[in-house]
Amino acid sequence: MTNTIILKDNTLVNIIDLLKDLLEECIISFTKESININTIDKSMTSFIDIKVVDVYEKCTLKKDKVINLRLEDLHKVLASKDKNEKIQITFKQDTIEVKFINNENEGYGKYKIKLLQVENFDEIPDIDVEPNTQLVMASKYFTSLCRKIKKFDESLLIECNEDDNEVLIKSGTEDSVELKIVEEQGKLNKLTIEEDVKIMVLLKFIMAFTKGDKFSEQVILNIQDECSALELIYQFEDSYIKFYTSPQDIED
């Protein structure tokens, strides 16, 4: 069957689960080697760059397929998959057909998802962040810190002190929670601070981004004070998930 892919695992399921709360529509590029997403969220504050390789068990694509669809539609379909089933996607002119198949590549029923028009698709260029501060920490540890702040506030404040060589994560607007990032084995693996930095971001974006901990045991936080940017990177082998978000204004 031409223009068909069979996915070897749940990577696409987890990616769509990560994006569904940030995007209504999404352009996804399927090549013979990888699945790629380059997009900006609807509020124009966060850039998302995803590339995953080695995801196909079988691929009969003759050329790259670029599709645009409603993420809610795709999420509902993928959420219907049983644990031991594999995902088969066949690309049609105006739709994709999704089947869930067993180990013998037998499927029972199919789901059709209507595609949206792809207009003026250009891959968004990579955003190069030269950080003043870089943290490399256990991804589950960072997720846990963000969840603690989320109980008290909708914003996250990150303060980096060069003289003390320490990083504090605080509630952004309520000034009620202050957590020091602990330099312990298995938690904080690298800390580089070139100058004092203070940056505040919305937790609704960060909490969605932290779902990247399903893919990588480590997360890289790059903070650039000059243009006030926060970049999160989850790297796994030759694949990556990158998030780049703009901060909120901080009132002194």
N, C-alpha and C positions, 0 to 999 in steps of 0.2 A: 504494500500500500504506500503510495507516494505522499509526500507532504505530511508525514506523520512522525511523531516522536513518542517514545516510551521513556518515562522518567524512572530512574533507578531507586529514588528515595523520596523523602518528604520535603526536600529543600524548597521547592516552589510553594508548597503549602505553607511553610513557615514564613517565607518572604511575604506572601500575600497577607498573612495574619499580621505581620509587622506593619504593613503599609495601609491596611484598610481604615484605620482611624485617622490617617493623615490626608488621604487622597480619595476623591470621588471617581476620577478616571485616571487611567495609567497607560502609557505607551510602553510596550514590552517588545524587545528585539530578540528573536530566536535565530542564532546562527548554528552552523554545523558543530561548533565547538563550545558554545556558551549561551547563557541567558543573560541579557543586559537590560538594565533600567537606569535611565538618566532623566531626572525630572525635578521640578520645583513644586512645593506644596501650594495649595490654593491661596494661602495667605501671603505667599511670596517671601517667606522668611527662612525657609529651609530647603537646601539642595540635597538630593539623594542620588547616590551613585552606587550601583550594585552590579557586580559581575561574578557569576558563578560558572565554573567549568566542571567537566567530568560529571555531568548530571544525567546524561542519556544512557539508557540501556540499549536503545535502538534509535537511529535517526535516518530518515529517508528524504530529508530536505534537499531539493535541488538548488535552492537559493535561499538567502536570508528571508525571514518572515518578520515583518513589523506590524504589530496589531495595536489597536486602541480599544479599550473596553471599560465598562464600569466594574470597579473592584468588588463592589457588593455582589454582583452577579457571579463573578468567578469565585469569590470566597464561599458563597452558599453552596456552589457545586462541589468545590474541593472539600468542604466540611462534611459532605455526604459519604466520603470515602471510608471504607472499613480499614482497619489497621493493617492487614496483610495484603491489601490490594495495591496494584501499581496503576499509575496514571498514564493513559494514552490520549494524546491530543492530535487531531487531524485538522489541518487548516483548509478551510473552504474560502470562497470568494468574499462572502459577507458574514460568515459565522466561523466558529470553531466547534468541533464536536469532541466532547470529553467522554471517555469510557474508563471504567475501573475494571481492571483485568486481573486474573489470578496467575499463578506461576506457569500455567500452560498457555498463557496469553489468550484466555477465553474471557469474553466480557458478556455481561447480561444487562442490556439496556445502554442508553447513551443520553447525554445532556448536550443541548445546543445552546450556545451563547452568542447573541447577536453582537457584531462588532460595530464600533463607531468609526467615523471617518478619520483617517490620519491626514492632518493638514500641516504642510510645511515642516515635516519632521527633520530636525537637525539635532545631532547629538550635542548635548551641552558640553562645552569644553571643561576639562578638569580644573578645579579650583585649587591653586597651590597655596597652602598655608605654611608660612615660615614661623613656627611658634616661638614665643618668648618663654613659654612654659610647656613642658611635656610630662605627662604622667602615663605610665604603663602599669595597669593593675589588673587583678583578677576581675573578670567581667561580672561574675555573680556578686562579688563584693561591691562593685559600683552600683549594680541594680539594687542591692539591699540598702545602700545609703540613700538612693533616690526615693525608694519606697518609704523610708522613714520620714523624709522631708515632706513627701506628698500628703501625709496624714495631717499636716499642719498648714501647708501653704501651696499656692499654685505656681510659685516661682522658686528657682534654685539659684543661690548666690555662691560663686566659687571665688575664694580669696587666696592668693598665693603670696607668701612673704619671703623675699629673697634672703634677708638677714637671718631669719630663723629657719629657713629652708623647710617650711611647712605649708600645708594646704588645708584650708577649712572649707567645709561645705555647710551652708546655712540656709535657713528659710529666707526667701527673698524679701518679703514685704512685712512680715509680722515680727521679725527679730526674736523668735521664740525657740529656735533650735540651732545648735552649733555642733557640728561633728568634725572631729579632726581625723584626717586620713592617716591610718596607722601604717607605719613602716614595719611590717612584719612579713616574714617569708610566706608566700602564697597570697598576699594581699596587694601590697604596693611593691612592684618589681623594679621600677625606675622612676626617678623624680629629677627633673632638670628645670630650675628656675633662674632665668637671666635677669628678671626685674619684677618688681611688685605688679601684680595683675589682679583686677577685680572685674568679674563679669557675671551678669544675671540673665538667665534664660527661662523660658516658659517650660514648666514640667510636663505639660501635655505632649510636647515634642520629645523631650528627653525620655519619658516613660515608654513611648512607642519605640524609640531608638534602642532602649536597653533590651528589647526582645532579641537583639543581635547576640545576646549571650548564649542562645541556642546553637550558634555556629562556631564560636571561638571562646576559649578559656580566658583569653586576655582581651582587654579593650585599651586602645591608645586614645588619650585625650590631648589634643593639640590646642593651645590657647594662644591667640595672637592679639595683643592689646592694641597695636597700631590701628587695625581696622575693626577691633572688637569682634573677633570671630571664635567660635568653638567648633572644633572638628572631632568627631568620634569615628574611630576606625576599628572594625572587626575583621581581622585577616585570618583566613584559613586556607592553607596551602597556596594555590595560585588564584584563589577566589578572594573577594573582599566585599564588605558592606561599609560605605562611607556616608556619614551624615555631616552636613555643614549648616550651622544655624546662626542667625544674627541675634544679638542680645536685646534685652529691654534696657530702657534708660534707667540709670541708678540715681536716685535722689540723695544727695549728701545730707 
